[in-house]
Amino acid sequence: PRSTLFPYTTLFRSGSLFLAIIMNQRLKGIVFFRTIYFLPSISAGVALFMLWRWIYNPDFGLLNSFLAKIGIAGPAWLSSTAWAKPALMLMGFWTAIGGYNMILYLAGLQGVDPGLYEAASIDGASSWQKFRNITWPMLSPTTFFVFIMSVIGGFQGGFQAAYIMTGGGPAGATTTISYYIYNNAYQWFKMGYAASIAWVLFVLVFSVTLLNWKVGGKVVNY
């Protein structure tokens, strides 16, 4: 079984921060766009996964149809051991980039004192210097929280996508830890083994969280 943590935890955080900065601008209709980006997080998971199964369909899916128009033969996304995992990662990125992490970053951005940016502008600071020396340090508590929750979610997540879209295949390429626990408990009726895996997962998540709290807490600016 494979955790969904390491391939894209950092990608989630970076994408959510970038989107939050855009959504923090004072533009006409910005509330509408905030709602649109957050919509996948409150939509029914099964419906979204069925939609993405259609997008990834190798014969008539939207993605392969687009690739065919530019002369590229698209792969069998969900039935290829090489492409199944990246396909689920792409779907997860699309789903999560405008989700709760974006909301947390947006709240953090709106809590930054505008006077800091005004003082930096008077000193001649560029946009990048403002981001590096004001925005990023002021968002460090939010980033710390988002990172810890992303680590926990990375270890525990991926069950619905694996269950609905791939069944853990092909050849176990998309079998996450949570889906592996489910199979052992409710498909193969190995309740003791499933419980043991769950306890190991708990200890692993708890240990990693404590390590993050000890190391990451030192670089947070309050």
N, C-alpha and C positions, 0 to 999 in steps of 0.2 A: 504493500500500500504506500501511496505517496502523499505527502503533505502538499497543500497548495500554497504554502507560506512563501518559500524563498524565491520563486520565479518572479513574483510581481508585487510584493508588499511595498517595496520602494517606489515602484511605478505607480501604484495606487496613490500613495501620499503625494508624489510630485504632481500627478495629474489633477488631483483634488485641489491642491494649493494653487496651481495655475488657473484652474477653472474658478476658484473662489476669488482670485484677484480680478478676473474678468467680471464676475458677477457682482463685485463690490463697486463697480463704476456707476456713476450717476447718469444713466442713460434712459431714454424713453422706452417704456415697456420692459424694464429690467426685471420686474416682479414676474411677468409672464415667462421670461426665459429661465428664471430661477425655478419656477414650477415645472417647466418642461424638463430641465436637467435632473430634477429630483424625482420625476414621475416613475422611472423604472424601479426606484427603491420601494415604492408603495404599491406597485402593480403586482398582480398575482404571479408568483414565480413560475407555476406550471405553464401559464400562457406565454410568458417570455421565453421559456425554454423550448416550447413548441414552435414559436416564431423563429428562434435561432436554428432549430432543426431544419426548418424550411430554407432558411438562408444558406445553410451549409449543405443542402442536398446536392450531390455531385451531378445530377442529371438536369434538374430544372431550378436549382436554387439561385437566389439573387446574386450571391457572390461569384459563383462560377459563370453565370450568365454575363456578368460584367467583365470578368477576366477573358471570356471568349471573344468579347467585342474588341479587345485590344491585343488579340492574338496569343493569349496565354491559356494553356490547358490546365484548369484548376484540378486539384487533387480530390480524392475522396476524403473529405475533412474528418468526419467522425469515425470512419472505418479504417483509417491509416494509423499505424503505430507512431509514425513520425509527425503527423499533423493533428491528431486528436487532442493532445495536451495543449499545444499552442492555440487551437481553436477554442477550447474552453477558457483559456487565459484571456483571449481577446474578448470573448463574451463577458467574462467577469470584469474586465477593465471597463467595458462600456457600461455595465450595470452599476458599478461602484464609484466611478469617477465623479459622478454628480450626486452621490448619496450623502450619507451622514457625515463623512469626512469633509466634504465640501461645506456642509452646514456649519460644522465646528470651526473650520478655517474662516468662513465668512463671519461668524460671530467674533472670532479672534481679531480679524482685520478691523471690524467696526469698533472694537474696544481699544485700538491704538490711538493715542492722543494725537490729533491733527497738528497740534503745536510742534511736535517733533519734526514732522515733515516740513512745516513752515520754516522752522529754524534751519533745517538742512538746506532748503532752497535758498535762503538768504546767504548761507555759506557757499553756495555754488555747487552743491552736490548733484550728481547725475541720478537718473532713475535707478540704475543698478546700485549705486552707492547707498541710496535710500533703502532699497530692498535689503542689501547685505548688512547694513549697520543699524537699521531701525526695524523693518518689517520682520526679518527672519529672527532676530533675537527676541522681539516682543511676542512672536508666535511660538517660541520654544516650549512653553507649557502645553499648548495645544498639540504641537508636533509630538511631544513626549507621550501624551495621552493617546493620540491617534496611532502612534507606532506600537504601543503596548496592545491596544485593542486589535490592531491589524495582525500582530503576531498571534494572538489568541485565536482570532478568526481564521487565520491561515492554517493553523493546526486543526481546527474543528470544522472548517467549512468544506464546501464542495459536494455535499451529499446529494442535494436535489439535482444538480446538474448531472452528476454521474448516474443517478438512478433513472432520470427521465430521458436523457439524451444519448447515453452510451452504454448504460448497464455496467459501467466499470471497464469496458473494453475499449479498443481491441487488445487482447492479450494482457489485460490488466493495466494498460497505459494510463487510464484515467481513474483508477481505483484509489480513492482517497482513504484516509484513516477512518473517518466517520462511516463511509460506505462499507469498508471492510468489517468494521464492528457490526454494522447492521446485517451483513451477509452471514457472519458467524452466528449471530444471535437468532435471527428470524428466518433465514434461508436454510442454514445447515444445522440449526438448533444446538450449536456449541456454546451454550450460555456461559459456562465457566470461563472458556477461552475468551469470549467476547468481553466479559466483565474484567478479565485480567488486562486485556488491551486497553479498556477504558481507564483503568486505574493507572496504567503506565502512561497513557496520554495525559491524565490529570497531573501526575508527578512531573512529567516533562514540561507541560504548560506552566505549572506553578514555579518550577525551577527557572525556566527561561524568563518568566515575568519578574521574579525576584532579582535575577541578574540584570535585566534591563532597568529595574528600579534603582539598583545600587549604582550601576555605571552611568545610565542616562540621566539620573537625577542630579549628577554633578555638573552637567552642562546646561541645565535649565536656568533661565533668567526670570525671576519673579519681580 
